[in-house]
Amino acid sequence: MRAVIQRVTSASVAVNGDTVGAIHKGYLVLLGVKAGDNEKDADYMADKIVKLRVFEDENGKMNKALRDVGGSVLCVSQFTLLGDARGQNRPGFTQAESPERADELYRRVCQRMRDQGVAVETGIFRTDMQVSLVNDGPVTILLDSEKNF
């Protein structure tokens, strides 16, 4: 499972011109589910996102997590994070999980974050979405449940 986490002052996602999810301070999380990912990967990712400390403390150090600052998450499923363009110009997506299983694990990540007291908004799985954000910092973190980066 892979995630791109962007610290934001605001973020929203729209489908057909209608906003379906929006947050203020927190994280925009773009989440890709890899073929073979399981519940352990989903739980790792949710826990890591919630505990990630990239908000500044009183000394200007990145030392605070989402709950410390009252932050929220906008989590958007993005299978293209599993795209492989190493050998060609057109990426292949054979590493991405099937839509049904990916949706199940995506929902698990979102629910596990909610269960830890974090407000989570989402996009709509398998739709064409337009994502808007104001990246704060900018701060962008890459996570991988296999700890490849």
MDTraj code that builds the backbone (N, CA, C; nanometers):
import mdtraj as md
import numpy as np

residues = "MET ARG ALA VAL ILE GLN ARG VAL THR SER ALA SER VAL ALA VAL ASN GLY ASP THR VAL GLY ALA ILE HIS LYS GLY TYR LEU VAL LEU LEU GLY VAL LYS ALA GLY ASP ASN GLU LYS ASP ALA ASP TYR MET ALA ASP LYS ILE VAL LYS LEU ARG VAL PHE GLU ASP GLU ASN GLY LYS MET ASN LYS ALA LEU ARG ASP VAL GLY GLY SER VAL LEU CYS VAL SER GLN PHE THR LEU LEU GLY ASP ALA ARG GLY GLN ASN ARG PRO GLY PHE THR GLN ALA GLU SER PRO GLU ARG ALA ASP GLU LEU TYR ARG ARG VAL CYS GLN ARG MET ARG ASP GLN GLY VAL ALA VAL GLU THR GLY ILE PHE ARG THR ASP MET GLN VAL SER LEU VAL ASN ASP GLY PRO VAL THR ILE LEU LEU ASP SER GLU LYS ASN PHE".split()
xyz = np.array([
    [0.0855, -0.1167, 0.0000],
    [0.0000, 0.0000, 0.0000],
    [0.0897, 0.1224, 0.0000],
    [0.0514, 0.2188, -0.0784],
    [0.1299, 0.3420, -0.0877],
    [0.0416, 0.4622, -0.0592],
    [0.1039, 0.5644, -0.0010],
    [0.0316, 0.6875, 0.0264],
    [0.1210, 0.8074, 0.0025],
    [0.0610, 0.9101, -0.0516],
    [0.1217, 1.0426, -0.0585],
    [0.0429, 1.1265, 0.0411],
    [0.1136, 1.1816, 0.1383],
    [0.0490, 1.2598, 0.2430],
    [0.0957, 1.4035, 0.2297],
    [0.0001, 1.4924, 0.2149],
    [0.0322, 1.6337, 0.2030],
    [-0.0323, 1.7077, 0.3190],
    [0.0505, 1.7798, 0.3927],
    [-0.0021, 1.8628, 0.5010],
    [-0.0715, 1.9819, 0.4364],
    [-0.1957, 2.0068, 0.4758],
    [-0.2743, 2.1099, 0.4092],
    [-0.3399, 2.2046, 0.5097],
    [-0.3672, 2.3242, 0.4618],
    [-0.4525, 2.4152, 0.5384],
    [-0.5973, 2.3963, 0.4963],
    [-0.6174, 2.3402, 0.3749],
    [-0.7510, 2.3032, 0.3281],
    [-0.7358, 2.2107, 0.2082],
    [-0.8372, 2.1256, 0.1904],
    [-0.8408, 2.0364, 0.0754],
    [-0.9851, 1.9945, 0.0512],
    [-1.0159, 1.9686, -0.0754],
    [-1.1504, 1.9230, -0.1093],
    [-1.1431, 1.8326, -0.2312],
    [-1.2477, 1.7538, -0.2475],
    [-1.2590, 1.6670, -0.3634],
    [-1.4009, 1.6816, -0.4175],
    [-1.4096, 1.6941, -0.5507],
    [-1.5387, 1.7108, -0.6168],
    [-1.5589, 1.6024, -0.7218],
    [-1.6842, 1.5663, -0.7413],
    [-1.7246, 1.4733, -0.8455],
    [-1.8380, 1.5406, -0.9224],
    [-1.8212, 1.5528, -1.0531],
    [-1.9211, 1.6192, -1.1382],
    [-1.9559, 1.7591, -1.0879],
    [-1.8552, 1.8299, -1.0371],
    [-1.8753, 1.9669, -0.9917],
    [-1.9295, 1.9809, -0.8509],
    [-1.9656, 1.8705, -0.7863],
    [-2.0189, 1.8742, -0.6503],
    [-1.9120, 1.8319, -0.5505],
    [-1.8888, 1.9128, -0.4478],
    [-1.7932, 1.8778, -0.3445],
    [-1.8481, 1.7608, -0.2639],
    [-1.7691, 1.6533, -0.2551],
    [-1.8115, 1.5344, -0.1810],
    [-1.7313, 1.5139, -0.0532],
    [-1.6208, 1.5867, -0.0380],
    [-1.5395, 1.5795, 0.0823],
    [-1.4542, 1.7039, 0.0937],
    [-1.4395, 1.7559, 0.2154],
    [-1.3578, 1.8759, 0.2357],
    [-1.3095, 1.8808, 0.3798],
    [-1.1884, 1.9320, 0.3974],
    [-1.1324, 1.9511, 0.5313],
    [-1.0612, 2.0857, 0.5372],
    [-1.0303, 2.1244, 0.6591],
    [-0.9414, 2.2382, 0.6807],
    [-0.8065, 2.1796, 0.7204],
    [-0.7467, 2.2231, 0.8247],
    [-0.6132, 2.1787, 0.8650],
    [-0.6063, 2.0270, 0.8780],
    [-0.5023, 1.9697, 0.8179],
    [-0.4836, 1.8256, 0.8285],
    [-0.4026, 1.7703, 0.7139],
    [-0.4440, 1.6514, 0.6671],
    [-0.3726, 1.5827, 0.5593],
    [-0.4658, 1.5513, 0.4438],
    [-0.4157, 1.5751, 0.3238],
    [-0.4728, 1.5131, 0.2052],
    [-0.3928, 1.3856, 0.1861],
    [-0.4607, 1.2714, 0.1862],
    [-0.3947, 1.1425, 0.1683],
    [-0.4421, 1.0823, 0.0366],
    [-0.3476, 1.0605, -0.0543],
    [-0.3746, 0.9869, -0.1773],
    [-0.3288, 0.8446, -0.1501],
    [-0.4199, 0.7474, -0.1616],
    [-0.3928, 0.6111, -0.1173],
    [-0.4067, 0.5122, -0.2323],
    [-0.3012, 0.4350, -0.2550],
    [-0.3020, 0.3313, -0.3576],
    [-0.2871, 0.1949, -0.2947],
    [-0.3714, 0.1004, -0.3367],
    [-0.3685, -0.0355, -0.2815],
    [-0.3019, -0.1274, -0.3829],
    [-0.1974, -0.1951, -0.3368],
    [-0.1181, -0.2840, -0.4214],
    [-0.1765, -0.4253, -0.4196],
    [-0.1652, -0.4943, -0.5327],
    [-0.2087, -0.6339, -0.5396],
    [-0.1417, -0.7132, -0.4284],
    [-0.2200, -0.7864, -0.3526],
    [-0.1666, -0.8651, -0.2429],
    [-0.1697, -0.7964, -0.1085],
    [-0.2015, -0.6668, -0.1056],
    [-0.2133, -0.5990, 0.0236],
    [-0.3240, -0.6651, 0.1048],
    [-0.3106, -0.6534, 0.2374],
    [-0.4092, -0.7164, 0.3244],
    [-0.4429, -0.6230, 0.4401],
    [-0.5175, -0.6753, 0.5354],
    [-0.5619, -0.5967, 0.6499],
    [-0.4433, -0.5432, 0.7310],
    [-0.3374, -0.6193, 0.7380],
    [-0.2183, -0.5745, 0.8115],
    [-0.1595, -0.4486, 0.7458],
    [-0.1552, -0.4464, 0.6124],
    [-0.1061, -0.3280, 0.5411],
    [-0.1969, -0.2082, 0.5676],
    [-0.3280, -0.2316, 0.5644],
    [-0.4245, -0.1232, 0.5869],
    [-0.4099, -0.0669, 0.7281],
    [-0.3976, -0.1546, 0.8265],
    [-0.3847, -0.1090, 0.9648],
    [-0.2535, -0.0336, 0.9862],
    [-0.1451, -0.0839, 0.9262],
    [-0.0166, -0.0154, 0.9357],
    [-0.0293, 0.1270, 0.8796],
    [-0.0903, 0.1375, 0.7617],
    [-0.1000, 0.2675, 0.6958],
    [-0.1848, 0.3643, 0.7779],
    [-0.2988, 0.3188, 0.8252],
    [-0.3854, 0.4059, 0.9058],
    [-0.3133, 0.4522, 1.0324],
    [-0.2498, 0.3597, 1.1014],
    [-0.1805, 0.3940, 1.2253],
    [-0.0651, 0.4906, 1.1998],
    [0.0075, 0.4686, 1.0920],
    [0.1211, 0.5551, 1.0587],
    [0.0734, 0.6967, 1.0264],
    [-0.0343, 0.7070, 0.9501],
    [-0.0878, 0.8389, 0.9139],
    [-0.1312, 0.9140, 1.0396],
    [-0.2033, 0.8477, 1.1277],
    [-0.2525, 0.9124, 1.2497],
    [-0.1370, 0.9569, 1.3393],
    [-0.0316, 0.8776, 1.3470],
    [0.0799, 0.9066, 1.4386],
    [0.1897, 0.9934, 1.3771],
    [0.1849, 1.0141, 1.2456],
    [0.2875, 1.0925, 1.1772],
    [0.2951, 1.2330, 1.2377],
    [0.4162, 1.2750, 1.2733],
    [0.4342, 1.4044, 1.3397],
    [0.5015, 1.5028, 1.2441],
    [0.4201, 1.5775, 1.1707],
    [0.4756, 1.6761, 1.0780],
    [0.4153, 1.8155, 1.0972],
    [0.3468, 1.8355, 1.2106],
    [0.2986, 1.9685, 1.2451],
    [0.3955, 2.0285, 1.3455],
    [0.4160, 2.1584, 1.3340],
    [0.5166, 2.2247, 1.4169],
    [0.4713, 2.2428, 1.5609],
    [0.5669, 2.2246, 1.6513],
    [0.5416, 2.2517, 1.7925],
    [0.5780, 2.3978, 1.8211],
    [0.5770, 2.4346, 1.9480],
    [0.6048, 2.5731, 1.9868],
    [0.7479, 2.6166, 1.9548],
    [0.8365, 2.5212, 1.9266],
    [0.9752, 2.5527, 1.8908],
    [0.9996, 2.5473, 1.7403],
    [0.8924, 2.5317, 1.6628],
    [0.9068, 2.5278, 1.5181],
    [0.9541, 2.3937, 1.4640],
    [0.9554, 2.2903, 1.5473],
    [0.9984, 2.1564, 1.5050],
    [0.8760, 2.0736, 1.4675],
    [0.8903, 1.9922, 1.3629],
    [0.7829, 1.9002, 1.3259],
    [0.7750, 1.7928, 1.4325],
    [0.6814, 1.8102, 1.5249],
    [0.6762, 1.7228, 1.6416],
    [0.5333, 1.6902, 1.6850],
    [0.4344, 1.7401, 1.6121],
    [0.2956, 1.7178, 1.6510],
    [0.2221, 1.6364, 1.5452],
    [0.1304, 1.5520, 1.5938],
    [0.0490, 1.4667, 1.5071],
    [-0.0889, 1.5295, 1.4860],
    [-0.1688, 1.4647, 1.4023],
    [-0.3032, 1.5139, 1.3688],
    [-0.3869, 1.5484, 1.4911],
    [-0.3971, 1.4553, 1.5836],
    [-0.4822, 1.4771, 1.7010],
    [-0.4296, 1.5905, 1.7877],
    [-0.2986, 1.6122, 1.7871],
    [-0.2393, 1.7207, 1.8672],
    [-0.2841, 1.8580, 1.8187],
    [-0.3163, 1.8677, 1.6892],
    [-0.3516, 1.9974, 1.6317],
    [-0.4983, 2.0035, 1.5888],
    [-0.5756, 1.9002, 1.6212],
    [-0.7164, 1.8977, 1.5822],
    [-0.7349, 1.8841, 1.4323],
    [-0.6427, 1.8149, 1.3669],
    [-0.6478, 1.8014, 1.2222],
    [-0.7403, 1.6912, 1.1741],
    [-0.7735, 1.6971, 1.0458],
    [-0.8595, 1.6002, 0.9790],
    [-0.7852, 1.5397, 0.8608],
    [-0.8464, 1.4389, 0.7998],
    [-0.7903, 1.3734, 0.6820],
    [-0.8929, 1.3743, 0.5700],
    [-0.8468, 1.4096, 0.4515],
    [-0.9228, 1.3861, 0.3292],
    [-0.8496, 1.2739, 0.2579],
    [-0.9111, 1.1561, 0.2517],
    [-0.8469, 1.0382, 0.1944],
    [-0.9100, 1.0066, 0.0590],
    [-0.8260, 1.0042, -0.0446],
    [-0.8723, 0.9824, -0.1817],
    [-0.8008, 0.8604, -0.2382],
    [-0.8781, 0.7643, -0.2837],
    [-0.8214, 0.6453, -0.3449],
    [-0.7564, 0.6831, -0.4775],
    [-0.6339, 0.6328, -0.5018],
    [-0.5631, 0.6663, -0.6250],
    [-0.4780, 0.5486, -0.6704],
    [-0.5363, 0.4648, -0.7561],
    [-0.4656, 0.3456, -0.8028],
    [-0.3427, 0.3808, -0.8849],
    [-0.3355, 0.5013, -0.9400],
    [-0.2211, 0.5379, -1.0233],
    [-0.0912, 0.5471, -0.9431],
    [-0.0993, 0.5466, -0.8100],
    [0.0233, 0.5417, -0.7294],
    [0.0985, 0.4115, -0.7504],
    [0.0300, 0.3105, -0.8048],
    [0.0931, 0.1825, -0.8324],
    [0.1377, 0.1724, -0.9771],
    [0.1296, 0.2821, -1.0505],
    [0.1742, 0.2826, -1.1896],
    [0.3243, 0.2620, -1.2004],
    [0.3649, 0.1870, -1.3003],
    [0.5069, 0.1582, -1.3228],
    [0.5448, 0.2095, -1.4613],
    [0.6247, 0.3147, -1.4643],
    [0.6688, 0.3737, -1.5905],
    [0.8199, 0.3618, -1.6080],
    [0.8824, 0.2674, -1.5384],
    [1.0279, 0.2537, -1.5461],
    [1.0765, 0.2136, -1.6844],
    [1.0046, 0.1264, -1.7524],
    [1.0532, 0.0769, -1.8810],
    [0.9810, 0.1343, -2.0004],
    [0.8929, 0.2268, -1.9780],
    [0.8133, 0.2808, -2.0882],
    [0.7627, 0.4192, -2.0520],
    [0.6982, 0.4844, -2.1460],
    [0.6422, 0.6159, -2.1194],
    [0.4970, 0.6082, -2.0740],
    [0.4301, 0.5007, -2.1099],
    [0.2929, 0.4802, -2.0664],
    [0.2968, 0.3847, -1.9475],
    [0.2529, 0.4302, -1.8291],
    [0.2625, 0.3441, -1.7116],
    [0.1703, 0.2231, -1.7211],
    [0.2171, 0.1146, -1.6629],
    [0.1350, -0.0049, -1.6478],
    [0.0833, -0.0112, -1.5055],
    [-0.0340, -0.0699, -1.4890],
    [-0.0967, -0.0716, -1.3569],
    [-0.1206, -0.2124, -1.3055],
    [-0.0365, -0.3064, -1.3471],
    [-0.0539, -0.4448, -1.3056],
    [-0.0282, -0.4648, -1.1572],
    [0.0394, -0.3703, -1.0926],
    [0.0650, -0.3823, -0.9492],
    [-0.0538, -0.3400, -0.8640],
    [-0.1532, -0.2749, -0.9253],
    [-0.2689, -0.2282, -0.8497],
    [-0.3635, -0.3444, -0.8174],
    [-0.4237, -0.3389, -0.7005],
    [-0.5183, -0.4406, -0.6566],
    [-0.6495, -0.4299, -0.7358],
    [-0.7255, -0.5372, -0.7408],
    [-0.8564, -0.5352, -0.8071],
    [-0.9441, -0.4296, -0.7402],
    [-1.0323, -0.3659, -0.8161],
    [-1.1148, -0.2590, -0.7574],
    [-1.1942, -0.3022, -0.6338],
    [-1.2508, -0.4196, -0.6350],
    [-1.3325, -0.4630, -0.5218],
    [-1.2487, -0.4744, -0.3941],
    [-1.1355, -0.5403, -0.4040],
    [-1.0486, -0.5582, -0.2873],
    [-0.9854, -0.4244, -0.2468],
    [-0.9469, -0.3437, -0.3437],
    [-0.8876, -0.2135, -0.3133],
    [-0.9864, -0.1265, -0.2362],
    [-1.1127, -0.1256, -0.2779],
    [-1.2152, -0.0475, -0.2091],
    [-1.2313, -0.0952, -0.0656],
    [-1.2307, -0.2255, -0.0456],
    [-1.2447, -0.2824, 0.0885],
    [-1.1306, -0.2357, 0.1799],
    [-1.0082, -0.2399, 0.1297],
    [-0.8928, -0.2006, 0.2117],
    [-0.8860, -0.0494, 0.2304],
    [-0.9230, 0.0252, 0.1274],
    [-0.9308, 0.1718, 0.1374],
    [-1.0289, 0.2104, 0.2485],
    [-1.1447, 0.1486, 0.2484],
    [-1.2453, 0.1766, 0.3520],
    [-1.1944, 0.1378, 0.4908],
    [-1.1184, 0.0307, 0.4967],
    [-1.0623, -0.0116, 0.6259],
    [-0.9655, 0.0937, 0.6801],
    [-0.8792, 0.1466, 0.5931],
    [-0.7860, 0.2514, 0.6359],
    [-0.8642, 0.3708, 0.6911],
    [-0.9651, 0.4144, 0.6184],
    [-1.0444, 0.5306, 0.6615],
    [-1.1135, 0.5042, 0.7947],
    [-1.1745, 0.3868, 0.8091],
    [-1.2456, 0.3555, 0.9333],
    [-1.1502, 0.3440, 1.0515],
    [-1.0336, 0.2860, 1.0284],
    [-0.9376, 0.2720, 1.1387],
    [-0.8900, 0.4093, 1.1869],
    [-0.8727, 0.5040, 1.0949],
    [-0.8364, 0.6392, 1.1374],
    [-0.9508, 0.7015, 1.2170],
    [-1.0742, 0.6829, 1.1718],
    [-1.1904, 0.7337, 1.2461],
    [-1.1957, 0.6726, 1.3861],
    [-1.1698, 0.5427, 1.3941],
    [-1.1726, 0.4733, 1.5231],
    [-1.0696, 0.5290, 1.6206],
    [-0.9690, 0.5977, 1.5689],
    [-0.8656, 0.6580, 1.6532],
    [-0.8952, 0.8053, 1.6819],
    [-1.0163, 0.8479, 1.6489],
    [-1.0596, 0.9823, 1.6837],
    [-1.0287, 1.0898, 1.5810],
    [-0.9935, 1.0499, 1.4598],
    [-0.9622, 1.1467, 1.3545],
    [-1.0822, 1.1604, 1.2611],
    [-1.1217, 1.2828, 1.2323],
    [-1.2281, 1.3076, 1.1346],
    [-1.1731, 1.2787, 0.9952],
    [-1.2444, 1.1956, 0.9198],
    [-1.1987, 1.1554, 0.7866],
    [-1.3089, 1.1813, 0.6842],
    [-1.2744, 1.2547, 0.5813],
    [-1.3602, 1.2755, 0.4655],
    [-1.3017, 1.1933, 0.3513],
    [-1.3844, 1.1586, 0.2530],
    [-1.3367, 1.0760, 0.1421],
    [-1.3900, 1.1275, 0.0100],
    [-1.3282, 1.0759, -0.0961],
    [-1.3816, 1.0930, -0.2292],
    [-1.4792, 0.9802, -0.2562],
    [-1.5098, 0.9579, -0.3828],
    [-1.5976, 0.8479, -0.4220],
    [-1.5150, 0.7518, -0.5059],
    [-1.5023, 0.6307, -0.4571],
    [-1.4193, 0.5287, -0.5197],
    [-1.4622, 0.5049, -0.6646],
    [-1.3638, 0.4918, -0.7539],
    [-1.3825, 0.4620, -0.8963],
    [-1.4621, 0.5684, -0.9724],
    [-1.4424, 0.6937, -0.9344],
    [-1.5019, 0.8027, -1.0105],
    [-1.3912, 0.8980, -1.0526],
    [-1.4225, 0.9821, -1.1480],
    [-1.3314, 1.0879, -1.1900],
    [-1.3461, 1.2011, -1.0888],
    [-1.2401, 1.2268, -1.0132],
    [-1.2462, 1.3261, -0.9058],
    [-1.1520, 1.4419, -0.9353],
    [-1.1913, 1.5590, -0.8902],
    [-1.1065, 1.6764, -0.8974],
    [-1.0690, 1.7137, -0.7541],
    [-0.9388, 1.7117, -0.7277],
    [-0.8884, 1.7357, -0.5925],
    [-0.8226, 1.8732, -0.5891],
    [-0.8595, 1.9515, -0.4891],
    [-0.7998, 2.0836, -0.4681],
    [-0.7373, 2.0861, -0.3295],
    [-0.6244, 2.1556, -0.3189],
    [-0.5597, 2.1636, -0.1885],
    [-0.4736, 2.2872, -0.1790],
    [-0.4507, 2.3280, -0.0556],
    [-0.3499, 2.4283, -0.0246],
    [-0.2484, 2.3562, 0.0614],
    [-0.1340, 2.3218, 0.0002],
    [-0.0291, 2.2479, 0.0685],
    [0.0389, 2.3431, 0.1657],
    [0.0497, 2.3015, 0.2888],
    [0.1050, 2.3829, 0.3962],
    [0.2521, 2.3500, 0.4155],
    [0.3387, 2.4419, 0.3778],
    [0.4824, 2.4220, 0.3968],
    [0.5648, 2.4557, 0.2728],
    [0.5564, 2.3816, 0.1685],
    [0.4820, 2.2575, 0.1500],
    [0.5480, 2.1412, 0.2226],
    [0.4633, 2.0513, 0.2723],
    [0.5091, 1.9283, 0.3353],
    [0.4407, 1.8128, 0.2638],
    [0.5207, 1.7238, 0.2065],
    [0.4697, 1.6047, 0.1381],
    [0.5538, 1.4861, 0.1817],
    [0.4859, 1.3810, 0.2288],
    [0.5521, 1.2607, 0.2792],
    [0.5027, 1.1406, 0.1999],
    [0.5948, 1.0507, 0.1641],
    [0.5593, 0.9258, 0.0972],
    [0.5660, 0.8121, 0.1979],
    [0.4641, 0.7264, 0.1978],
    [0.4632, 0.6082, 0.2836],
    [0.4376, 0.4843, 0.2005],
    [0.4931, 0.3729, 0.2435],
    [0.4738, 0.2435, 0.1765],
    [0.4646, 0.1385, 0.2862],
    [0.3593, 0.0554, 0.2825],
    [0.3417, -0.0442, 0.3881],
    [0.4502, -0.1498, 0.3877],
    [0.5230, -0.1648, 0.2752],
    [0.6366, -0.2567, 0.2700],
    [0.7661, -0.1869, 0.3105],
    [0.7543, -0.0596, 0.3476],
    [0.8649, 0.0245, 0.3950],
    [0.9740, 0.0373, 0.2891],
    [0.9314, 0.0480, 0.1604],
    [1.0261, 0.0693, 0.0508],
    [1.0783, 0.2119, 0.0505],
    [1.0052, 0.3021, 0.1116],
    [1.0489, 0.4403, 0.1276],
    [0.9755, 0.5007, 0.2449],
])
top = md.Topology()
chain = top.add_chain()
for i, resn in enumerate(residues, 1):
    res = top.add_residue(resn, chain, resSeq=i)
    for name in ("N", "CA", "C"):
        top.add_atom(name, md.element.get_by_symbol(name[0]), res)
traj = md.Trajectory(xyz[None], top)
